[in-house]
Amino acid sequence: MPPAAPETTAPPLHAMTVDVEDWYQVSAFDDLVSRDGWPDQEQRVHVGSERLLDLFAAHGVRATFFVLGWVAERHPELVRSIHERGHEIASHGYEHRLVHTLDPESFRADLARAAAAIDAACGAAVRGFRAPSFSFTRDTAWAWDVLREEGYTFSSSVFPVKHDRYGIPDFPRRPVRIASGGDDAIWEFPMTTWRVLGRNVPAAGGGWMRALPPFVMHRALKAAESAGTPGIVYVHPWELDPEQPRMEGARAKTLLRHRIGLRRTEARLDNLLGTFRFGTVTDVLAHVDAEPQRPEQVGVPGARLERSA
């Protein structure tokens, strides 16, 4: 009797990601809480993170966790737990600095500080990066060069939408490989959008998952599948923590964006996990084929990286 064929696992169709930051560290609160004041805030990153870990375990999903270096430094046991439960650890920078406010060397230093904190927490050598608040813009083509030089293999830092805080509206809506002067290329995995009436509707999670009807994300992911393109979903731990404090002094619009739908995040995410097949960014990209392209070929003016003497 011939031996039984080995069981095979179907490749993930979409990437599930988490931006590991606490409730007071979002960019919209930068003018209300200085980084020196972060330690004085109520630390709650464990609350939503544990809920996410349990939810992923229930669905047998491995995700990519983009960890803020500041969090890794002060909560190493949390990062170690995420790593030990089989998830991919990547970088979200150290202090949640918007990339378009940095120069190449400041960005490099922030990356190094975050990587050191993450390595100390769990021993993981990070190879992926997500810019805080998707802050890669048309003026930050140099950031891909810095990442490549520092040994990163993928980024997920572009949202191809028009927004008052971020976005490159005409960036490709699929993973692309960004090349520089040499042969090396780095993946950019943009946030998922749904094309409606000639415009890209945000459909990748976060506040959009909380505020928009669930069918938007479902249709966007189905459309990506039909096109043979992987989608990507993101969520923050604080989005599964409706009991978090209310930020004093925040503008009404800012508070609305931050708090809308917090009590329905977990249920909506649970529904997505039960409907679609998800995996880590690295696992998904392993099944994507794309020729390297220069920044200008994807709608971003190229920029030579000038190193300090």
Secondary structure, DSSP 8 states (H G I E B T S, - for coil): ------------SEEEEEEE--GGGSGGGTTTS-GGGGGGS---HHHHHHHHHHHHHHHT---EEEE-HHHHHH-HHHHHHHHHTT-EEEE--SS---GGGS-HHHHHHHHHHHHHHHHHHH-----EE--GGG---TT-THHHHHHHHTT--EE-----S--SS---TTS-SS-EEEE-SSS-EEEE----EEEETTEEEE-SBHHHHHHS-HHHHHHHHHHHHHTT---EEEE-GGGG-TTS---TT--HHHHHHHHTTGGGHHHHHHHHHHHS-EE-HHHHHTT----EE-GGGGT----------
